[in-house]
Amino acid sequence: MTWAFLAIALVSGAVGLAVGLPAWRSWQARAARGRNAERYLTWRGRGDPPETADMQATSAERRRIAVGAALGAAAIACLVIGLAAG
């Protein structure tokens, strides 16, 4: 029974990473591109200061990150249950 919880924890954690990490990287890359564009426009005198640039995650990215976080939490819970049962 303990091995089942540990196996579920590993699979759940791996799937959580596979779902959430690409969405997180996409969001961060888009935000970095936006900040660079804002810096360039500010340098050229045609934009707002970089502190006002606010890049939010899209709803699909937020959903994928939330699913990945939920799977990660499930992995941690299964790990704790598996170790406590053993």
PDB file of N, CA, C and O in Angstrom:
ATOM      1  N   MET A   1       0.818  -1.194   0.000  1.00  0.00           N
ATOM      2  CA  MET A   1       0.000   0.000   0.000  1.00  0.00           C
ATOM      3  C   MET A   1       0.863   1.259   0.000  1.00  0.00           C
ATOM      4  O   MET A   1       0.539   2.235  -0.676  1.00  0.00           O
ATOM      5  N   THR A   2       1.945   1.237   0.746  1.00  0.00           N
ATOM      6  CA  THR A   2       2.847   2.385   0.798  1.00  0.00           C
ATOM      7  C   THR A   2       3.440   2.678  -0.570  1.00  0.00           C
ATOM      8  O   THR A   2       3.557   3.837  -0.968  1.00  0.00           O
ATOM      9  N   TRP A   3       3.815   1.622  -1.292  1.00  0.00           N
ATOM     10  CA  TRP A   3       4.412   1.814  -2.611  1.00  0.00           C
ATOM     11  C   TRP A   3       3.416   2.410  -3.587  1.00  0.00           C
ATOM     12  O   TRP A   3       3.800   3.163  -4.482  1.00  0.00           O
ATOM     13  N   ALA A   4       2.161   2.088  -3.428  1.00  0.00           N
ATOM     14  CA  ALA A   4       1.134   2.649  -4.311  1.00  0.00           C
ATOM     15  C   ALA A   4       1.048   4.167  -4.120  1.00  0.00           C
ATOM     16  O   ALA A   4       0.981   4.914  -5.096  1.00  0.00           O
ATOM     17  N   PHE A   5       1.049   4.622  -2.860  1.00  0.00           N
ATOM     18  CA  PHE A   5       0.998   6.061  -2.603  1.00  0.00           C
ATOM     19  C   PHE A   5       2.251   6.753  -3.138  1.00  0.00           C
ATOM     20  O   PHE A   5       2.162   7.849  -3.691  1.00  0.00           O
ATOM     21  N   LEU A   6       3.390   6.139  -2.984  1.00  0.00           N
ATOM     22  CA  LEU A   6       4.630   6.743  -3.482  1.00  0.00           C
ATOM     23  C   LEU A   6       4.645   6.783  -5.004  1.00  0.00           C
ATOM     24  O   LEU A   6       5.116   7.754  -5.596  1.00  0.00           O
ATOM     25  N   ALA A   7       4.130   5.730  -5.645  1.00  0.00           N
ATOM     26  CA  ALA A   7       4.054   5.723  -7.112  1.00  0.00           C
ATOM     27  C   ALA A   7       3.090   6.788  -7.607  1.00  0.00           C
ATOM     28  O   ALA A   7       3.365   7.482  -8.585  1.00  0.00           O
ATOM     29  N   ILE A   8       1.948   6.913  -6.919  1.00  0.00           N
ATOM     30  CA  ILE A   8       0.980   7.953  -7.295  1.00  0.00           C
ATOM     31  C   ILE A   8       1.594   9.334  -7.114  1.00  0.00           C
ATOM     32  O   ILE A   8       1.366  10.229  -7.927  1.00  0.00           O
ATOM     33  N   ALA A   9       2.369   9.509  -6.055  1.00  0.00           N
ATOM     34  CA  ALA A   9       3.021  10.794  -5.813  1.00  0.00           C
ATOM     35  C   ALA A   9       4.007  11.129  -6.930  1.00  0.00           C
ATOM     36  O   ALA A   9       4.053  12.266  -7.399  1.00  0.00           O
ATOM     37  N   LEU A  10       4.786  10.155  -7.352  1.00  0.00           N
ATOM     38  CA  LEU A  10       5.745  10.396  -8.439  1.00  0.00           C
ATOM     39  C   LEU A  10       5.041  10.730  -9.747  1.00  0.00           C
ATOM     40  O   LEU A  10       5.417  11.677 -10.439  1.00  0.00           O
ATOM     41  N   VAL A  11       4.035   9.961 -10.078  1.00  0.00           N
ATOM     42  CA  VAL A  11       3.316  10.190 -11.339  1.00  0.00           C
ATOM     43  C   VAL A  11       2.590  11.536 -11.296  1.00  0.00           C
ATOM     44  O   VAL A  11       2.629  12.296 -12.263  1.00  0.00           O
ATOM     45  N   SER A  12       1.938  11.824 -10.189  1.00  0.00           N
ATOM     46  CA  SER A  12       1.218  13.082 -10.058  1.00  0.00           C
ATOM     47  C   SER A  12       2.166  14.280 -10.129  1.00  0.00           C
ATOM     48  O   SER A  12       1.852  15.283 -10.769  1.00  0.00           O
ATOM     49  N   GLY A  13       3.301  14.178  -9.486  1.00  0.00           N
ATOM     50  CA  GLY A  13       4.282  15.264  -9.556  1.00  0.00           C
ATOM     51  C   GLY A  13       4.834  15.461 -10.951  1.00  0.00           C
ATOM     52  O   GLY A  13       5.007  16.596 -11.397  1.00  0.00           O
ATOM     53  N   ALA A  14       5.113  14.366 -11.649  1.00  0.00           N
ATOM     54  CA  ALA A  14       5.632  14.469 -13.018  1.00  0.00           C
ATOM     55  C   ALA A  14       4.602  15.069 -13.958  1.00  0.00           C
ATOM     56  O   ALA A  14       4.937  15.910 -14.792  1.00  0.00           O
ATOM     57  N   VAL A  15       3.354  14.645 -13.832  1.00  0.00           N
ATOM     58  CA  VAL A  15       2.296  15.188 -14.685  1.00  0.00           C
ATOM     59  C   VAL A  15       2.057  16.661 -14.352  1.00  0.00           C
ATOM     60  O   VAL A  15       1.831  17.473 -15.249  1.00  0.00           O
ATOM     61  N   GLY A  16       2.106  17.002 -13.069  1.00  0.00           N
ATOM     62  CA  GLY A  16       1.957  18.402 -12.678  1.00  0.00           C
ATOM     63  C   GLY A  16       3.030  19.285 -13.282  1.00  0.00           C
ATOM     64  O   GLY A  16       2.740  20.388 -13.745  1.00  0.00           O
ATOM     65  N   LEU A  17       4.257  18.816 -13.283  1.00  0.00           N
ATOM     66  CA  LEU A  17       5.345  19.558 -13.930  1.00  0.00           C
ATOM     67  C   LEU A  17       5.138  19.653 -15.436  1.00  0.00           C
ATOM     68  O   LEU A  17       5.353  20.708 -16.033  1.00  0.00           O
ATOM     69  N   ALA A  18       4.720  18.546 -16.045  1.00  0.00           N
ATOM     70  CA  ALA A  18       4.519  18.536 -17.494  1.00  0.00           C
ATOM     71  C   ALA A  18       3.393  19.467 -17.917  1.00  0.00           C
ATOM     72  O   ALA A  18       3.416  19.993 -19.030  1.00  0.00           O
ATOM     73  N   VAL A  19       2.412  19.680 -17.053  1.00  0.00           N
ATOM     74  CA  VAL A  19       1.284  20.549 -17.389  1.00  0.00           C
ATOM     75  C   VAL A  19       1.606  22.003 -17.058  1.00  0.00           C
ATOM     76  O   VAL A  19       1.374  22.889 -17.881  1.00  0.00           O
ATOM     77  N   GLY A  20       2.127  22.253 -15.884  1.00  0.00           N
ATOM     78  CA  GLY A  20       2.294  23.620 -15.412  1.00  0.00           C
ATOM     79  C   GLY A  20       3.535  24.339 -15.885  1.00  0.00           C
ATOM     80  O   GLY A  20       3.497  25.549 -16.110  1.00  0.00           O
ATOM     81  N   LEU A  21       4.636  23.622 -16.043  1.00  0.00           N
ATOM     82  CA  LEU A  21       5.901  24.273 -16.383  1.00  0.00           C
ATOM     83  C   LEU A  21       5.900  24.953 -17.755  1.00  0.00           C
ATOM     84  O   LEU A  21       6.398  26.074 -17.859  1.00  0.00           O
ATOM     85  N   PRO A  22       5.366  24.333 -18.812  1.00  0.00           N
ATOM     86  CA  PRO A  22       5.341  25.050 -20.094  1.00  0.00           C
ATOM     87  C   PRO A  22       4.496  26.324 -20.055  1.00  0.00           C
ATOM     88  O   PRO A  22       4.857  27.324 -20.676  1.00  0.00           O
ATOM     89  N   ALA A  23       3.384  26.297 -19.336  1.00  0.00           N
ATOM     90  CA  ALA A  23       2.549  27.498 -19.220  1.00  0.00           C
ATOM     91  C   ALA A  23       3.284  28.586 -18.456  1.00  0.00           C
ATOM     92  O   ALA A  23       3.221  29.760 -18.822  1.00  0.00           O
ATOM     93  N   TRP A  24       3.986  28.195 -17.388  1.00  0.00           N
ATOM     94  CA  TRP A  24       4.751  29.166 -16.608  1.00  0.00           C
ATOM     95  C   TRP A  24       5.852  29.784 -17.469  1.00  0.00           C
ATOM     96  O   TRP A  24       6.037  31.001 -17.455  1.00  0.00           O
ATOM     97  N   ARG A  25       6.574  28.968 -18.207  1.00  0.00           N
ATOM     98  CA  ARG A  25       7.651  29.486 -19.059  1.00  0.00           C
ATOM     99  C   ARG A  25       7.116  30.393 -20.155  1.00  0.00           C
ATOM    100  O   ARG A  25       7.737  31.405 -20.478  1.00  0.00           O
ATOM    101  N   SER A  26       5.976  30.043 -20.728  1.00  0.00           N
ATOM    102  CA  SER A  26       5.357  30.871 -21.766  1.00  0.00           C
ATOM    103  C   SER A  26       4.988  32.234 -21.208  1.00  0.00           C
ATOM    104  O   SER A  26       5.244  33.260 -21.838  1.00  0.00           O
ATOM    105  N   TRP A  27       4.391  32.244 -20.038  1.00  0.00           N
ATOM    106  CA  TRP A  27       4.003  33.498 -19.403  1.00  0.00           C
ATOM    107  C   TRP A  27       5.230  34.355 -19.111  1.00  0.00           C
ATOM    108  O   TRP A  27       5.234  35.551 -19.399  1.00  0.00           O
ATOM    109  N   GLN A  28       6.272  33.747 -18.538  1.00  0.00           N
ATOM    110  CA  GLN A  28       7.467  34.507 -18.197  1.00  0.00           C
ATOM    111  C   GLN A  28       8.186  35.026 -19.442  1.00  0.00           C
ATOM    112  O   GLN A  28       8.704  36.142 -19.435  1.00  0.00           O
ATOM    113  N   ALA A  29       8.221  34.231 -20.505  1.00  0.00           N
ATOM    114  CA  ALA A  29       8.870  34.671 -21.742  1.00  0.00           C
ATOM    115  C   ALA A  29       8.112  35.840 -22.362  1.00  0.00           C
ATOM    116  O   ALA A  29       8.727  36.800 -22.826  1.00  0.00           O
ATOM    117  N   ARG A  30       6.772  35.767 -22.374  1.00  0.00           N
ATOM    118  CA  ARG A  30       5.974  36.854 -22.926  1.00  0.00           C
ATOM    119  C   ARG A  30       6.138  38.115 -22.085  1.00  0.00           C
ATOM    120  O   ARG A  30       6.212  39.218 -22.626  1.00  0.00           O
ATOM    121  N   ALA A  31       6.195  37.955 -20.770  1.00  0.00           N
ATOM    122  CA  ALA A  31       6.393  39.113 -19.899  1.00  0.00           C
ATOM    123  C   ALA A  31       7.766  39.742 -20.126  1.00  0.00           C
ATOM    124  O   ALA A  31       7.893  40.967 -20.118  1.00  0.00           O
ATOM    125  N   ALA A  32       8.793  38.919 -20.328  1.00  0.00           N
ATOM    126  CA  ALA A  32      10.142  39.448 -20.585  1.00  0.00           C
ATOM    127  C   ALA A  32      10.175  40.203 -21.911  1.00  0.00           C
ATOM    128  O   ALA A  32      10.782  41.269 -22.011  1.00  0.00           O
ATOM    129  N   ARG A  33       9.520  39.646 -22.926  1.00  0.00           N
ATOM    130  CA  ARG A  33       9.467  40.356 -24.214  1.00  0.00           C
ATOM    131  C   ARG A  33       8.741  41.683 -24.071  1.00  0.00           C
ATOM    132  O   ARG A  33       9.148  42.688 -24.653  1.00  0.00           O
ATOM    133  N   GLY A  34       7.667  41.684 -23.297  1.00  0.00           N
ATOM    134  CA  GLY A  34       6.922  42.930 -23.083  1.00  0.00           C
ATOM    135  C   GLY A  34       7.742  43.962 -22.332  1.00  0.00           C
ATOM    136  O   GLY A  34       7.714  45.148 -22.660  1.00  0.00           O
ATOM    137  N   ARG A  35       8.478  43.502 -21.315  1.00  0.00           N
ATOM    138  CA  ARG A  35       9.340  44.441 -20.578  1.00  0.00           C
ATOM    139  C   ARG A  35      10.437  45.002 -21.466  1.00  0.00           C
ATOM    140  O   ARG A  35      10.756  46.188 -21.383  1.00  0.00           O
ATOM    141  N   ASN A  36      11.016  44.164 -22.316  1.00  0.00           N
ATOM    142  CA  ASN A  36      12.057  44.645 -23.219  1.00  0.00           C
ATOM    143  C   ASN A  36      11.501  45.661 -24.206  1.00  0.00           C
ATOM    144  O   ASN A  36      12.154  46.661 -24.505  1.00  0.00           O
ATOM    145  N   ALA A  37      10.305  45.411 -24.711  1.00  0.00           N
ATOM    146  CA  ALA A  37       9.687  46.367 -25.628  1.00  0.00           C
ATOM    147  C   ALA A  37       9.391  47.680 -24.917  1.00  0.00           C
ATOM    148  O   ALA A  37       9.610  48.754 -25.477  1.00  0.00           O
ATOM    149  N   GLU A  38       8.901  47.600 -23.698  1.00  0.00           N
ATOM    150  CA  GLU A  38       8.634  48.822 -22.928  1.00  0.00           C
ATOM    151  C   GLU A  38       9.913  49.601 -22.651  1.00  0.00           C
ATOM    152  O   GLU A  38       9.928  50.828 -22.739  1.00  0.00           O
ATOM    153  N   ARG A  39      10.992  48.884 -22.316  1.00  0.00           N
ATOM    154  CA  ARG A  39      12.271  49.577 -22.090  1.00  0.00           C
ATOM    155  C   ARG A  39      12.741  50.280 -23.354  1.00  0.00           C
ATOM    156  O   ARG A  39      13.224  51.411 -23.304  1.00  0.00           O
ATOM    157  N   TYR A  40      12.597  49.602 -24.483  1.00  0.00           N
ATOM    158  CA  TYR A  40      13.026  50.199 -25.743  1.00  0.00           C
ATOM    159  C   TYR A  40      12.197  51.437 -26.059  1.00  0.00           C
ATOM    160  O   TYR A  40      12.743  52.475 -26.435  1.00  0.00           O
ATOM    161  N   LEU A  41      10.880  51.328 -25.907  1.00  0.00           N
ATOM    162  CA  LEU A  41      10.025  52.480 -26.207  1.00  0.00           C
ATOM    163  C   LEU A  41      10.287  53.625 -25.240  1.00  0.00           C
ATOM    164  O   LEU A  41      10.226  54.790 -25.633  1.00  0.00           O
ATOM    165  N   THR A  42      10.577  53.312 -23.980  1.00  0.00           N
ATOM    166  CA  THR A  42      10.909  54.357 -23.019  1.00  0.00           C
ATOM    167  C   THR A  42      12.223  55.024 -23.396  1.00  0.00           C
ATOM    168  O   THR A  42      12.360  56.243 -23.303  1.00  0.00           O
ATOM    169  N   TRP A  43      13.175  54.227 -23.816  1.00  0.00           N
ATOM    170  CA  TRP A  43      14.469  54.765 -24.238  1.00  0.00           C
ATOM    171  C   TRP A  43      14.295  55.687 -25.437  1.00  0.00           C
ATOM    172  O   TRP A  43      14.987  56.697 -25.562  1.00  0.00           O
ATOM    173  N   ARG A  44      13.354  55.325 -26.325  1.00  0.00           N
ATOM    174  CA  ARG A  44      13.086  56.151 -27.493  1.00  0.00           C
ATOM    175  C   ARG A  44      12.176  57.330 -27.165  1.00  0.00           C
ATOM    176  O   ARG A  44      11.951  58.195 -28.012  1.00  0.00           O
ATOM    177  N   GLY A  45      11.649  57.370 -25.937  1.00  0.00           N
ATOM    178  CA  GLY A  45      10.806  58.478 -25.524  1.00  0.00           C
ATOM    179  C   GLY A  45       9.356  58.325 -25.940  1.00  0.00           C
ATOM    180  O   GLY A  45       8.624  59.314 -25.974  1.00  0.00           O
ATOM    181  N   ARG A  46       8.922  57.123 -26.255  1.00  0.00           N
ATOM    182  CA  ARG A  46       7.549  56.933 -26.743  1.00  0.00           C
ATOM    183  C   ARG A  46       6.727  55.975 -25.891  1.00  0.00           C
ATOM    184  O   ARG A  46       5.665  55.530 -26.325  1.00  0.00           O
ATOM    185  N   GLY A  47       7.180  55.658 -24.719  1.00  0.00           N
ATOM    186  CA  GLY A  47       6.432  54.678 -23.928  1.00  0.00           C
ATOM    187  C   GLY A  47       6.372  55.050 -22.465  1.00  0.00           C
ATOM    188  O   GLY A  47       6.968  56.035 -22.028  1.00  0.00           O
ATOM    189  N   ASP A  48       5.644  54.246 -21.719  1.00  0.00           N
ATOM    190  CA  ASP A  48       5.552  54.417 -20.281  1.00  0.00           C
ATOM    191  C   ASP A  48       6.803  53.838 -19.637  1.00  0.00           C
ATOM    192  O   ASP A  48       7.488  53.014 -20.244  1.00  0.00           O
ATOM    193  N   PRO A  49       7.107  54.257 -18.422  1.00  0.00           N
ATOM    194  CA  PRO A  49       8.237  53.651 -17.714  1.00  0.00           C
ATOM    195  C   PRO A  49       8.009  52.147 -17.526  1.00  0.00           C
ATOM    196  O   PRO A  49       6.861  51.710 -17.439  1.00  0.00           O
ATOM    197  N   PRO A  50       9.075  51.354 -17.464  1.00  0.00           N
ATOM    198  CA  PRO A  50       8.921  49.894 -17.364  1.00  0.00           C
ATOM    199  C   PRO A  50       8.147  49.426 -16.143  1.00  0.00           C
ATOM    200  O   PRO A  50       7.582  48.332 -16.168  1.00  0.00           O
ATOM    201  N   GLU A  51       8.100  50.214 -15.074  1.00  0.00           N
ATOM    202  CA  GLU A  51       7.379  49.791 -13.880  1.00  0.00           C
ATOM    203  C   GLU A  51       5.881  49.715 -14.118  1.00  0.00           C
ATOM    204  O   GLU A  51       5.181  49.005 -13.396  1.00  0.00           O
ATOM    205  N   THR A  52       5.368  50.440 -15.126  1.00  0.00           N
ATOM    206  CA  THR A  52       3.928  50.435 -15.371  1.00  0.00           C
ATOM    207  C   THR A  52       3.504  49.288 -16.275  1.00  0.00           C
ATOM    208  O   THR A  52       2.310  49.018 -16.406  1.00  0.00           O
ATOM    209  N   ALA A  53       4.452  48.613 -16.897  1.00  0.00           N
ATOM    210  CA  ALA A  53       4.107  47.484 -17.763  1.00  0.00           C
ATOM    211  C   ALA A  53       3.670  46.313 -16.885  1.00  0.00           C
ATOM    212  O   ALA A  53       4.396  45.886 -15.988  1.00  0.00           O
ATOM    213  N   ASP A  54       2.475  45.806 -17.159  1.00  0.00           N
ATOM    214  CA  ASP A  54       1.920  44.730 -16.337  1.00  0.00           C
ATOM    215  C   ASP A  54       1.484  43.600 -17.263  1.00  0.00           C
ATOM    216  O   ASP A  54       0.455  43.699 -17.932  1.00  0.00           O
ATOM    217  N   MET A  55       2.265  42.533 -17.297  1.00  0.00           N
ATOM    218  CA  MET A  55       1.952  41.381 -18.140  1.00  0.00           C
ATOM    219  C   MET A  55       1.254  40.327 -17.299  1.00  0.00           C
ATOM    220  O   MET A  55       1.856  39.725 -16.410  1.00  0.00           O
ATOM    221  N   GLN A  56       0.006  40.117 -17.582  1.00  0.00           N
ATOM    222  CA  GLN A  56      -0.778  39.109 -16.873  1.00  0.00           C
ATOM    223  C   GLN A  56      -0.773  37.809 -17.658  1.00  0.00           C
ATOM    224  O   GLN A  56      -0.620  37.807 -18.880  1.00  0.00           O
ATOM    225  N   ALA A  57      -0.941  36.713 -16.950  1.00  0.00           N
ATOM    226  CA  ALA A  57      -1.052  35.409 -17.598  1.00  0.00           C
ATOM    227  C   ALA A  57      -2.416  35.325 -18.271  1.00  0.00           C
ATOM    228  O   ALA A  57      -3.395  35.888 -17.780  1.00  0.00           O
ATOM    229  N   THR A  58      -2.473  34.623 -19.390  1.00  0.00           N
ATOM    230  CA  THR A  58      -3.752  34.411 -20.044  1.00  0.00           C
ATOM    231  C   THR A  58      -4.578  33.436 -19.221  1.00  0.00           C
ATOM    232  O   THR A  58      -4.056  32.769 -18.327  1.00  0.00           O
ATOM    233  N   SER A  59      -5.855  33.357 -19.521  1.00  0.00           N
ATOM    234  CA  SER A  59      -6.708  32.454 -18.743  1.00  0.00           C
ATOM    235  C   SER A  59      -6.297  31.000 -18.952  1.00  0.00           C
ATOM    236  O   SER A  59      -6.386  30.200 -18.020  1.00  0.00           O
ATOM    237  N   ALA A  60      -5.853  30.644 -20.146  1.00  0.00           N
ATOM    238  CA  ALA A  60      -5.393  29.273 -20.391  1.00  0.00           C
ATOM    239  C   ALA A  60      -4.130  28.978 -19.584  1.00  0.00           C
ATOM    240  O   ALA A  60      -3.984  27.887 -19.032  1.00  0.00           O
ATOM    241  N   GLU A  61      -3.217  29.950 -19.515  1.00  0.00           N
ATOM    242  CA  GLU A  61      -1.996  29.755 -18.722  1.00  0.00           C
ATOM    243  C   GLU A  61      -2.327  29.653 -17.240  1.00  0.00           C
ATOM    244  O   GLU A  61      -1.777  28.808 -16.534  1.00  0.00           O
ATOM    245  N   ARG A  62      -3.225  30.512 -16.769  1.00  0.00           N
ATOM    246  CA  ARG A  62      -3.613  30.434 -15.355  1.00  0.00           C
ATOM    247  C   ARG A  62      -4.243  29.090 -15.036  1.00  0.00           C
ATOM    248  O   ARG A  62      -3.976  28.502 -13.988  1.00  0.00           O
ATOM    249  N   ARG A  63      -5.082  28.607 -15.947  1.00  0.00           N
ATOM    250  CA  ARG A  63      -5.743  27.321 -15.729  1.00  0.00           C
ATOM    251  C   ARG A  63      -4.723  26.193 -15.687  1.00  0.00           C
ATOM    252  O   ARG A  63      -4.796  25.328 -14.814  1.00  0.00           O
ATOM    253  N   ARG A  64      -3.766  26.191 -16.623  1.00  0.00           N
ATOM    254  CA  ARG A  64      -2.749  25.140 -16.650  1.00  0.00           C
ATOM    255  C   ARG A  64      -1.842  25.204 -15.425  1.00  0.00           C
ATOM    256  O   ARG A  64      -1.465  24.168 -14.877  1.00  0.00           O
ATOM    257  N   ILE A  65      -1.491  26.406 -14.995  1.00  0.00           N
ATOM    258  CA  ILE A  65      -0.659  26.552 -13.803  1.00  0.00           C
ATOM    259  C   ILE A  65      -1.426  26.065 -12.570  1.00  0.00           C
ATOM    260  O   ILE A  65      -0.852  25.415 -11.696  1.00  0.00           O
ATOM    261  N   ALA A  66      -2.719  26.380 -12.503  1.00  0.00           N
ATOM    262  CA  ALA A  66      -3.531  25.920 -11.369  1.00  0.00           C
ATOM    263  C   ALA A  66      -3.651  24.401 -11.355  1.00  0.00           C
ATOM    264  O   ALA A  66      -3.575  23.790 -10.289  1.00  0.00           O
ATOM    265  N   VAL A  67      -3.837  23.781 -12.517  1.00  0.00           N
ATOM    266  CA  VAL A  67      -3.921  22.320 -12.588  1.00  0.00           C
ATOM    267  C   VAL A  67      -2.587  21.706 -12.172  1.00  0.00           C
ATOM    268  O   VAL A  67      -2.561  20.720 -11.436  1.00  0.00           O
ATOM    269  N   GLY A  68      -1.485  22.282 -12.638  1.00  0.00           N
ATOM    270  CA  GLY A  68      -0.166  21.785 -12.245  1.00  0.00           C
ATOM    271  C   GLY A  68       0.067  21.918 -10.755  1.00  0.00           C
ATOM    272  O   GLY A  68       0.641  21.024 -10.133  1.00  0.00           O
ATOM    273  N   ALA A  69      -0.376  23.040 -10.166  1.00  0.00           N
ATOM    274  CA  ALA A  69      -0.221  23.235  -8.722  1.00  0.00           C
ATOM    275  C   ALA A  69      -1.086  22.248  -7.944  1.00  0.00           C
ATOM    276  O   ALA A  69      -0.658  21.723  -6.916  1.00  0.00           O
ATOM    277  N   ALA A  70      -2.298  21.997  -8.429  1.00  0.00           N
ATOM    278  CA  ALA A  70      -3.173  21.028  -7.753  1.00  0.00           C
ATOM    279  C   ALA A  70      -2.572  19.625  -7.812  1.00  0.00           C
ATOM    280  O   ALA A  70      -2.621  18.884  -6.830  1.00  0.00           O
ATOM    281  N   LEU A  71      -2.011  19.265  -8.955  1.00  0.00           N
ATOM    282  CA  LEU A  71      -1.367  17.957  -9.064  1.00  0.00           C
ATOM    283  C   LEU A  71      -0.131  17.885  -8.169  1.00  0.00           C
ATOM    284  O   LEU A  71       0.150  16.839  -7.584  1.00  0.00           O
ATOM    285  N   GLY A  72       0.596  18.973  -8.062  1.00  0.00           N
ATOM    286  CA  GLY A  72       1.741  19.008  -7.150  1.00  0.00           C
ATOM    287  C   GLY A  72       1.322  18.860  -5.697  1.00  0.00           C
ATOM    288  O   GLY A  72       1.980  18.166  -4.922  1.00  0.00           O
ATOM    289  N   ALA A  73       0.218  19.519  -5.327  1.00  0.00           N
ATOM    290  CA  ALA A  73      -0.292  19.385  -3.965  1.00  0.00           C
ATOM    291  C   ALA A  73      -0.756  17.956  -3.700  1.00  0.00           C
ATOM    292  O   ALA A  73      -0.550  17.421  -2.611  1.00  0.00           O
ATOM    293  N   ALA A  74      -1.383  17.344  -4.703  1.00  0.00           N
ATOM    294  CA  ALA A  74      -1.803  15.946  -4.556  1.00  0.00           C
ATOM    295  C   ALA A  74      -0.580  15.038  -4.413  1.00  0.00           C
ATOM    296  O   ALA A  74      -0.603  14.073  -3.649  1.00  0.00           O
ATOM    297  N   ALA A  75       0.478  15.350  -5.147  1.00  0.00           N
ATOM    298  CA  ALA A  75       1.704  14.556  -5.041  1.00  0.00           C
ATOM    299  C   ALA A  75       2.299  14.666  -3.641  1.00  0.00           C
ATOM    300  O   ALA A  75       2.740  13.669  -3.069  1.00  0.00           O
ATOM    301  N   ILE A  76       2.312  15.863  -3.098  1.00  0.00           N
ATOM    302  CA  ILE A  76       2.846  16.049  -1.744  1.00  0.00           C
ATOM    303  C   ILE A  76       1.977  15.329  -0.719  1.00  0.00           C
ATOM    304  O   ILE A  76       2.492  14.715   0.215  1.00  0.00           O
ATOM    305  N   ALA A  77       0.654  15.405  -0.895  1.00  0.00           N
ATOM    306  CA  ALA A  77      -0.246  14.708   0.036  1.00  0.00           C
ATOM    307  C   ALA A  77      -0.041  13.202  -0.039  1.00  0.00           C
ATOM    308  O   ALA A  77       0.001  12.534   0.994  1.00  0.00           O
ATOM    309  N   CYS A  78       0.085  12.657  -1.246  1.00  0.00           N
ATOM    310  CA  CYS A  78       0.324  11.216  -1.384  1.00  0.00           C
ATOM    311  C   CYS A  78       1.674  10.822  -0.802  1.00  0.00           C
ATOM    312  O   CYS A  78       1.808   9.750  -0.213  1.00  0.00           O
ATOM    313  N   LEU A  79       2.661  11.674  -0.962  1.00  0.00           N
ATOM    314  CA  LEU A  79       3.970  11.398  -0.389  1.00  0.00           C
ATOM    315  C   LEU A  79       3.916  11.343   1.138  1.00  0.00           C
ATOM    316  O   LEU A  79       4.490  10.453   1.766  1.00  0.00           O
ATOM    317  N   VAL A  80       3.218  12.310   1.714  1.00  0.00           N
ATOM    318  CA  VAL A  80       3.091  12.340   3.180  1.00  0.00           C
ATOM    319  C   VAL A  80       2.322  11.118   3.666  1.00  0.00           C
ATOM    320  O   VAL A  80       2.722  10.477   4.638  1.00  0.00           O
ATOM    321  N   ILE A  81       1.213  10.790   2.990  1.00  0.00           N
ATOM    322  CA  ILE A  81       0.425   9.615   3.395  1.00  0.00           C
ATOM    323  C   ILE A  81       1.255   8.356   3.228  1.00  0.00           C
ATOM    324  O   ILE A  81       1.247   7.487   4.101  1.00  0.00           O
ATOM    325  N   GLY A  82       1.968   8.248   2.123  1.00  0.00           N
ATOM    326  CA  GLY A  82       2.793   7.061   1.883  1.00  0.00           C
ATOM    327  C   GLY A  82       3.893   6.891   2.908  1.00  0.00           C
ATOM    328  O   GLY A  82       4.166   5.773   3.344  1.00  0.00           O
ATOM    329  N   LEU A  83       4.523   7.974   3.295  1.00  0.00           N
ATOM    330  CA  LEU A  83       5.593   7.891   4.288  1.00  0.00           C
ATOM    331  C   LEU A  83       5.042   7.674   5.692  1.00  0.00           C
ATOM    332  O   LEU A  83       5.681   7.016   6.513  1.00  0.00           O
ATOM    333  N   ALA A  84       3.862   8.221   5.975  1.00  0.00           N
ATOM    334  CA  ALA A  84       3.261   8.035   7.292  1.00  0.00           C
ATOM    335  C   ALA A  84       2.746   6.588   7.462  1.00  0.00           C
ATOM    336  O   ALA A  84       2.769   6.036   8.562  1.00  0.00           O
ATOM    337  N   ALA A  85       2.289   5.999   6.364  1.00  0.00           N
ATOM    338  CA  ALA A  85       1.751   4.644   6.431  1.00  0.00           C
ATOM    339  C   ALA A  85       2.874   3.621   6.545  1.00  0.00           C
ATOM    340  O   ALA A  85       2.671   2.528   7.074  1.00  0.00           O
ATOM    341  N   GLY A  86       4.041   3.970   6.057  1.00  0.00           N
ATOM    342  CA  GLY A  86       5.151   3.026   6.043  1.00  0.00           C
ATOM    343  C   GLY A  86       5.858   3.003   7.300  1.00  0.00           C
ATOM    344  O   GLY A  86       6.824   2.255   7.451  1.00  0.00           O
TER     345      GLY A  86
END
